[in-house]
């Protein structure tokens, strides 16, 4: 009996899978810099964004305004990415985000992000994190 796992060549990685690490690295550099101008370069005009249990936000301008508001309630943040997966048009990553509050106290939280990419831009951006302790 032939073992198909050894006779069927694996599918080549998709272009998205090859670029996923680069995209996630640059995206979270922009976020950690609290730079809405750099963040905007990754976003489609008609995207949907949701952070934790906050309401969904639609459109690039609204997402950037929402992020700018969030950036104002913290001194700094840094993301450590532990894993990245890519399948089709989707990229998923997980890791820890470290926040420095305005009072200089610090907090680290686990997070996961699911992105849907369309025409090389983020069309759907879902961040799973509980920021209530902030």
Backbone as a printed PyTorch tensor [residue, N CA C, xyz], in Angstrom:
tensor([[[  0.8410,  -1.1860,   0.0000],
         [  0.0000,   0.0000,   0.0000],
         [  0.8850,   1.2490,   0.0000]],

        [[  0.5800,   2.1850,  -0.8430],
         [  1.3660,   3.4050,  -0.9710],
         [  0.9230,   4.4250,   0.0650]],

        [[  1.8940,   5.0390,   0.6990],
         [  1.6100,   6.1040,   1.6620],
         [  1.5920,   7.4220,   0.8960]],

        [[  0.4090,   8.0210,   0.7390],
         [  0.2670,   9.2460,  -0.0440],
         [  1.0420,  10.4170,   0.5380]],

        [[  1.2770,  10.3980,   1.8340],
         [  2.0130,  11.5000,   2.4550],
         [  3.4250,  11.5950,   1.8950]],

        [[  3.9480,  10.4750,   1.4210],
         [  5.3050,  10.4860,   0.8930],
         [  5.3550,  10.6270,  -0.6200]],

        [[  4.2410,  10.3560,  -1.3090],
         [  4.2620,  10.4140,  -2.7590],
         [  3.6570,  11.6910,  -3.3240]],

        [[  2.8410,  12.3830,  -2.5430],
         [  2.2300,  13.6130,  -3.0120],
         [  3.1110,  14.7900,  -2.5860]],

        [[  3.6400,  15.5230,  -3.5480],
         [  4.4810,  16.6580,  -3.1510],
         [  3.6490,  17.7090,  -2.4220]],

        [[  4.2290,  18.3530,  -1.4200],
         [  3.4780,  19.3840,  -0.7030],
         [  3.2070,  20.5790,  -1.6050]],

        [[  2.1290,  21.2560,  -1.3160],
         [  1.8160,  22.4710,  -2.0680],
         [  2.8420,  23.5370,  -1.7270]],

        [[  3.2500,  24.3120,  -2.7180],
         [  4.1660,  25.4020,  -2.4030],
         [  3.4730,  26.4360,  -1.5310]],

        [[  4.2220,  27.1010,  -0.6560],
         [  3.5740,  28.1150,   0.1800],
         [  2.9850,  29.2310,  -0.6790]],

        [[  1.8540,  29.7590,  -0.2400],
         [  1.2260,  30.8510,  -0.9780],
         [  2.0830,  32.1060,  -0.8330]],

        [[  1.9430,  33.0310,  -1.7790],
         [  2.6760,  34.2960,  -1.6280],
         [  2.3530,  34.9850,  -0.3050]],

        [[  1.1020,  34.8520,   0.1630],
         [  0.7180,  35.4600,   1.4380],
         [  1.5010,  34.8350,   2.5830]],

        [[  1.6490,  33.5040,   2.5650],
         [  2.3910,  32.8330,   3.6310],
         [  3.8340,  33.3130,   3.6610]],

        [[  4.4170,  33.5240,   2.5010],
         [  5.8000,  33.9860,   2.4430],
         [  5.9440,  35.4010,   2.9850]],

        [[  4.9200,  36.2260,   2.8100],
         [  4.9730,  37.6210,   3.2420],
         [  4.3740,  37.8530,   4.6220]],

        [[  3.7760,  36.8380,   5.2290],
         [  3.0560,  37.0150,   6.4910],
         [  3.9580,  37.5320,   7.6040]],

        [[  5.1300,  36.9550,   7.7440],
         [  6.0380,  37.3930,   8.8130],
         [  6.4550,  38.8400,   8.6050]],

        [[  6.7660,  39.1930,   7.3810],
         [  7.1540,  40.5690,   7.0710],
         [  6.0050,  41.5280,   7.3530]],

        [[  4.8010,  41.1770,   6.9190],
         [  3.6430,  42.0520,   7.1360],
         [  3.3750,  42.2270,   8.6300]],

        [[  3.3450,  41.1330,   9.3830],
         [  3.0720,  41.2130,  10.8240],
         [  4.1490,  42.0240,  11.5290]],

        [[  5.4040,  41.7970,  11.1750],
         [  6.5000,  42.5460,  11.7980],
         [  6.3510,  44.0460,  11.5650]],

        [[  6.1130,  44.4330,  10.3220],
         [  5.9890,  45.8630,  10.0000],
         [  4.7080,  46.4680,  10.5690]],

        [[  3.6140,  45.7030,  10.5370],
         [  2.3540,  46.1890,  11.1010],
         [  2.5190,  46.4990,  12.5850]],

        [[  3.0970,  45.5670,  13.3220],
         [  3.2180,  45.7840,  14.7630],
         [  4.3240,  46.7720,  15.1200]],

        [[  5.2860,  46.9900,  14.2400],
         [  6.2260,  48.0980,  14.4510],
         [  5.4720,  49.4210,  14.3980]],

        [[  4.5930,  49.5680,  13.4220],
         [  3.7870,  50.7930,  13.2960],
         [  2.8960,  50.9790,  14.5170]],

        [[  2.2510,  49.8960,  14.9590],
         [  1.3740,  49.9760,  16.1290],
         [  2.1920,  50.3350,  17.3700]],

        [[  3.3310,  49.6710,  17.5670],
         [  4.1580,  49.9470,  18.7470],
         [  4.7220,  51.3690,  18.7500]],

        [[  4.9060,  51.9240,  17.5720],
         [  5.3310,  53.3250,  17.4690],
         [  4.1590,  54.2840,  17.6630]],

        [[  2.9550,  53.7310,  17.7600],
         [  1.7310,  54.5240,  17.8680],
         [  1.6140,  55.4970,  16.6950]],

        [[  1.9610,  54.9950,  15.5130],
         [  1.9770,  55.8160,  14.3130],
         [  0.7780,  55.4960,  13.4250]],

        [[ -0.2220,  56.3620,  13.4540],
         [ -1.3860,  56.1270,  12.6030],
         [ -1.0340,  56.3070,  11.1260]],

        [[ -0.0460,  57.1480,  10.8200],
         [  0.3270,  57.3160,   9.4100],
         [  0.9520,  56.0390,   8.8640]],

        [[  1.8110,  55.3920,   9.6370],
         [  2.4000,  54.1190,   9.1920],
         [  1.3510,  53.0130,   9.1950]],

        [[  0.4900,  52.9850,  10.1950],
         [ -0.5670,  51.9790,  10.2720],
         [ -1.4900,  52.0790,   9.0600]],

        [[ -1.8140,  53.2910,   8.6670],
         [ -2.7190,  53.5010,   7.5410],
         [ -2.2460,  52.8830,   6.2480]],

        [[ -0.9460,  52.7320,   6.0750],
         [ -0.4030,  52.1460,   4.8460],
         [ -0.7980,  50.6780,   4.6710]],

        [[ -1.2120,  50.0230,   5.7450],
         [ -1.5790,  48.6090,   5.6950],
         [ -3.0790,  48.3850,   5.4890]],

        [[ -3.8780,  49.4350,   5.6000],
         [ -5.3220,  49.2920,   5.7010],
         [ -6.0620,  49.6240,   4.4130]],

        [[ -7.0390,  48.7780,   4.0730],
         [ -7.9410,  49.0750,   2.9620],
         [ -8.8900,  50.1950,   3.3860]],

        [[ -9.3880,  50.9510,   2.4240],
         [-10.2810,  52.0730,   2.7440],
         [-11.5750,  51.6290,   3.4090]],

        [[-12.0440,  50.4390,   3.0560],
         [-13.3390,  49.9740,   3.5510],
         [-13.2010,  48.8050,   4.5410]],

        [[-12.1580,  48.7980,   5.3340],
         [-11.9470,  47.6790,   6.2480],
         [-12.8870,  47.7020,   7.4450]],

        [[-12.9280,  46.5550,   8.1240],
         [-13.6260,  46.4100,   9.3990],
         [-12.5540,  46.1170,  10.4350]],

        [[-12.6360,  46.7870,  11.5970],
         [-11.6620,  46.6170,  12.6720],
         [-12.3980,  46.4130,  13.9920]],

        [[-11.8910,  45.4960,  14.8080],
         [-12.4360,  45.3370,  16.1500],
         [-11.3050,  44.9630,  17.0960]],

        [[-11.2000,  45.7220,  18.1760],
         [-10.2310,  45.4710,  19.2400],
         [-10.9930,  44.9650,  20.4520]],

        [[-10.6650,  43.7250,  20.8690],
         [-11.2980,  43.1620,  22.0500],
         [-12.8060,  43.2190,  21.9540]],

        [[-13.4380,  43.6880,  23.0380],
         [-14.8970,  43.7480,  23.0390],
         [-15.4270,  45.1520,  22.7240]],

        [[-14.5680,  46.0180,  22.1750],
         [-15.0330,  47.3190,  21.7000],
         [-15.9160,  47.1190,  20.4750]],

        [[-16.7160,  48.1190,  20.1590],
         [-17.5660,  48.0460,  18.9710],
         [-16.7090,  47.9720,  17.7120]],

        [[-17.2630,  47.3460,  16.6820],
         [-16.6110,  47.3220,  15.3790],
         [-16.4720,  48.7400,  14.8490]],

        [[-15.4300,  48.9610,  14.0910],
         [-15.2140,  50.2450,  13.4260],
         [-15.0560,  49.9480,  11.9400]],

        [[-15.6870,  50.7640,  11.1070],
         [-15.6410,  50.5660,   9.6580],
         [-15.0650,  51.8010,   8.9940]],

        [[-14.2150,  51.6090,   8.0280],
         [-13.5360,  52.5890,   7.1820],
         [-12.1650,  52.9220,   7.7610]],

        [[-11.2670,  53.1500,   6.8500],
         [ -9.8770,  53.4520,   7.2200],
         [ -9.7970,  54.6800,   8.1250]],

        [[-10.4870,  55.7480,   7.7680],
         [-10.4250,  56.9730,   8.5650],
         [-10.9330,  56.7500,   9.9840]],

        [[-12.0310,  56.0150,  10.1100],
         [-12.5900,  55.7400,  11.4400],
         [-11.6630,  54.8380,  12.2560]],

        [[-11.0390,  53.8790,  11.6040],
         [-10.1060,  52.9780,  12.2970],
         [ -8.8910,  53.7520,  12.7830]],

        [[ -8.3630,  54.6240,  11.9610],
         [ -7.1960,  55.4090,  12.3720],
         [ -7.5530,  56.3530,  13.5250]],

        [[ -8.7360,  56.9510,  13.4830],
         [ -9.1770,  57.8190,  14.5840],
         [ -9.3470,  57.0090,  15.8690]],

        [[ -9.9150,  55.8270,  15.7540],
         [-10.0950,  54.9470,  16.9080],
         [ -8.7520,  54.5460,  17.5140]],

        [[ -7.8070,  54.2060,  16.6500],
         [ -6.4720,  53.8470,  17.1370],
         [ -5.7800,  55.0410,  17.7760]],

        [[ -5.9250,  56.2120,  17.1900],
         [ -5.3290,  57.4230,  17.7680],
         [ -5.8830,  57.6580,  19.1720]],

        [[ -7.1810,  57.4690,  19.3460],
         [ -7.7900,  57.6110,  20.6770],
         [ -7.2160,  56.5910,  21.6540]],

        [[ -7.0680,  55.3470,  21.2140],
         [ -6.5020,  54.3040,  22.0750],
         [ -5.0520,  54.6320,  22.4260]],

        [[ -4.2850,  55.0990,  21.4560],
         [ -2.8820,  55.4280,  21.7070],
         [ -2.7370,  56.5110,  22.7800]],

        [[ -3.7370,  57.3630,  22.9230],
         [ -3.6710,  58.4520,  23.9050],
         [ -3.8410,  57.9740,  25.3440]],

        [[ -4.3910,  56.7630,  25.5430],
         [ -4.6300,  56.3060,  26.9200],
         [ -3.4780,  55.4750,  27.4780]],

        [[ -2.4160,  55.2920,  26.6670],
         [ -1.2360,  54.5510,  27.1270],
         [  0.0170,  55.3530,  26.8170]],

        [[  1.0320,  55.1170,  27.6190],
         [  2.3320,  55.7530,  27.3800],
         [  3.0520,  55.0640,  26.2200]],

        [[  3.0730,  53.7220,  26.2660],
         [  3.7950,  52.9560,  25.2490],
         [  3.2680,  51.5290,  25.2320]],

        [[  3.6190,  50.8110,  24.1680],
         [  3.3000,  49.3830,  24.0870],
         [  4.3260,  48.7090,  23.1990]],

        [[  4.4870,  47.4070,  23.4140],
         [  5.3500,  46.6070,  22.5440],
         [  4.7450,  45.2140,  22.4340]],

        [[  4.7640,  44.7040,  21.2320],
         [  4.2020,  43.3830,  20.9490],
         [  5.3280,  42.3770,  20.7480]],

        [[  5.1710,  41.2150,  21.3540],
         [  6.0550,  40.0850,  21.0960],
         [  5.2210,  39.0620,  20.3340]],

        [[  5.6340,  38.7510,  19.1340],
         [  4.9060,  37.7990,  18.2990],
         [  5.5200,  36.4140,  18.5160]],

        [[  4.6800,  35.4660,  18.9320],
         [  5.1530,  34.1030,  19.1900],
         [  4.9240,  33.1590,  18.0160]],

        [[  3.8260,  33.3210,  17.3080],
         [  3.5020,  32.4290,  16.1880],
         [  2.7580,  33.2050,  15.1190]],

        [[  2.9520,  32.7950,  13.8800],
         [  2.2530,  33.3830,  12.7380],
         [  1.8030,  32.2390,  11.8240]],

        [[  0.5500,  32.2910,  11.3980],
         [  0.0190,  31.3160,  10.4530],
         [ -0.5870,  32.0750,   9.2810]],

        [[ -0.4960,  31.5010,   8.0970],
         [ -1.1330,  32.0940,   6.9140],
         [ -1.8210,  30.9920,   6.1320]],

        [[ -3.0270,  31.2690,   5.7070],
         [ -3.8050,  30.3160,   4.9080],
         [ -4.7120,  31.1110,   3.9850]],

        [[ -4.5820,  30.8740,   2.7060],
         [ -5.4050,  31.6170,   1.7570],
         [ -5.1530,  33.1070,   1.9010]],

        [[ -6.2140,  33.8640,   2.1740],
         [ -6.0920,  35.3170,   2.3450],
         [ -6.0440,  35.7340,   3.8110]],

        [[ -5.8580,  34.7750,   4.7020],
         [ -5.9020,  35.0650,   6.1340],
         [ -4.5280,  34.8990,   6.7860]],

        [[ -4.2450,  35.7880,   7.7190],
         [ -3.0400,  35.6980,   8.5420],
         [ -3.4850,  35.7610,   9.9960]],

        [[ -2.9390,  34.8800,  10.7960],
         [ -3.2280,  34.8530,  12.2320],
         [ -1.9060,  34.9290,  12.9690]],

        [[ -1.8620,  35.7090,  14.0270],
         [ -0.6810,  35.7300,  14.8760],
         [ -1.1210,  35.7680,  16.3310]],

        [[ -0.2280,  35.3210,  17.1920],
         [ -0.5000,  35.3940,  18.6220],
         [  0.7780,  35.7600,  19.3330]],

        [[  0.6060,  36.3260,  20.5250],
         [  1.7680,  36.7210,  21.2930],
         [  1.3580,  37.4210,  22.5730]],

        [[  2.2300,  38.3080,  23.0320],
         [  1.9630,  39.1050,  24.2330],
         [  2.1770,  40.5660,  23.8800]],

        [[  1.3390,  41.3990,  24.4600],
         [  1.4980,  42.8400,  24.3140],
         [  1.8160,  43.4000,  25.6890]],

        [[  2.8330,  44.2290,  25.7310],
         [  3.2640,  44.8470,  26.9830],
         [  2.8970,  46.3290,  26.9210]],

        [[  2.1100,  46.7750,  27.9020],
         [  1.6780,  48.1700,  27.9650],
         [  2.3830,  48.8920,  29.0960]],

        [[  2.7180,  50.1400,  28.8410],
         [  3.1510,  51.0610,  29.8870],
         [  2.0540,  52.1110,  29.9810]],

        [[  1.4160,  52.1430,  31.1510],
         [  0.3010,  53.0770,  31.3440],
         [  0.8200,  54.5060,  31.5350]],

        [[ -0.1020,  55.4560,  31.4920],
         [  0.2670,  56.8590,  31.6940],
         [  0.8420,  57.1030,  33.0880]],

        [[  0.4330,  56.2950,  34.0760],
         [  0.9740,  56.4430,  35.4350],
         [  2.3000,  55.6960,  35.6010]],

        [[  2.8450,  55.1740,  34.4880],
         [  4.1220,  54.4680,  34.4130],
         [  4.0670,  53.0210,  34.9190]],

        [[  2.9120,  52.5410,  35.3950],
         [  2.7920,  51.1290,  35.7520],
         [  2.7390,  50.3130,  34.4570]],

        [[  3.0150,  49.0250,  34.5600],
         [  3.1200,  48.1900,  33.3690],
         [  2.2600,  46.9450,  33.4800]],

        [[  1.9010,  46.4010,  32.3230],
         [  1.0060,  45.2640,  32.2460],
         [  1.2730,  44.5130,  30.9400]],

        [[  1.2950,  43.1760,  31.0110],
         [  1.4210,  42.3440,  29.8080],
         [  0.1830,  41.4750,  29.6690]],

        [[ -0.3070,  41.3470,  28.4440],
         [ -1.5210,  40.5840,  28.1670],
         [ -1.3310,  39.7130,  26.9240]],

        [[ -1.9300,  38.5230,  26.9070],
         [ -1.9080,  37.7160,  25.6800],
         [ -2.8660,  38.3140,  24.6550]],

        [[ -2.5440,  38.1230,  23.3780],
         [ -3.4260,  38.5870,  22.3130],
         [ -3.3140,  37.6480,  21.1210]],

        [[ -4.2920,  37.7290,  20.2640],
         [ -4.2570,  37.0640,  18.9590],
         [ -4.9100,  38.0080,  17.9590]],

        [[ -4.3980,  38.0040,  16.7560],
         [ -4.9360,  38.8580,  15.6970],
         [ -5.2530,  38.0010,  14.4820]],

        [[ -6.3970,  38.2720,  13.8800],
         [ -6.7960,  37.6090,  12.6430],
         [ -6.9810,  38.6970,  11.5900]],

        [[ -6.2450,  38.5610,  10.4970],
         [ -6.3220,  39.5320,   9.4060],
         [ -6.8320,  38.8500,   8.1490]],

        [[ -7.6810,  39.5390,   7.4140],
         [ -8.0490,  39.1020,   6.0730],
         [ -7.4410,  40.1020,   5.1060]],

        [[ -6.6680,  39.6080,   4.1640],
         [ -5.9600,  40.4580,   3.2120],
         [ -6.6820,  40.4360,   1.8710]],

        [[ -6.8410,  41.6140,   1.2900],
         [ -7.4380,  41.7370,  -0.0480],
         [ -6.6630,  42.8060,  -0.7960]],

        [[ -6.1750,  42.4650,  -1.9690],
         [ -5.3720,  43.3960,  -2.7700],
         [ -4.2000,  43.9550,  -1.9700]],

        [[ -3.5430,  43.0900,  -1.2150],
         [ -2.3510,  43.4110,  -0.4190],
         [ -2.6120,  44.3500,   0.7590]],

        [[ -3.8750,  44.5940,   1.0900],
         [ -4.2250,  45.4620,   2.2230],
         [ -5.1200,  44.7070,   3.1940]],

        [[ -5.1340,  45.1510,   4.4350],
         [ -5.9710,  44.5180,   5.4470],
         [ -7.4210,  44.9500,   5.2380]],

        [[ -8.2690,  43.9600,   4.9880],
         [ -9.6910,  44.1900,   4.7630],
         [-10.4890,  43.9840,   6.0520]],

        [[-10.0460,  43.0280,   6.8530],
         [-10.7130,  42.7290,   8.1230],
         [ -9.6240,  42.5170,   9.1670]],

        [[ -9.7490,  43.1870,  10.3240],
         [ -8.6850,  43.2520,  11.3310],
         [ -9.3410,  43.0280,  12.6850]],

        [[ -9.1730,  41.8340,  13.2150],
         [ -9.7910,  41.4510,  14.4890],
         [ -8.6900,  41.1490,  15.4960]],

        [[ -8.6790,  41.8860,  16.6030],
         [ -7.7000,  41.6600,  17.6730],
         [ -8.4300,  41.1000,  18.8820]],

        [[ -8.0020,  39.9220,  19.3160],
         [ -8.5640,  39.2890,  20.4910],
         [ -7.6530,  39.5760,  21.6790]],

        [[ -8.1040,  40.4600,  22.5540],
         [ -7.3490,  40.8330,  23.7510],
         [ -8.3470,  41.4320,  24.7470]],

        [[ -8.0830,  41.2170,  26.0170],
         [ -8.9140,  41.8320,  27.0530],
         [ -8.1330,  42.9970,  27.6330]],

        [[ -8.4650,  44.2070,  27.2020],
         [ -7.7430,  45.3930,  27.6660],
         [ -8.4080,  46.0380,  28.8870]],

        [[ -9.3780,  45.3390,  29.4870],
         [-10.0510,  45.8990,  30.6660],
         [ -9.0760,  46.2970,  31.7690]],

        [[ -7.9990,  45.5330,  32.0180],
         [ -7.0680,  45.9350,  33.0880],
         [ -6.3640,  47.2740,  32.8440]],

        [[ -6.3980,  47.7760,  31.5870],
         [ -5.7620,  49.0640,  31.3030],
         [ -6.5340,  50.1770,  31.9950]]])
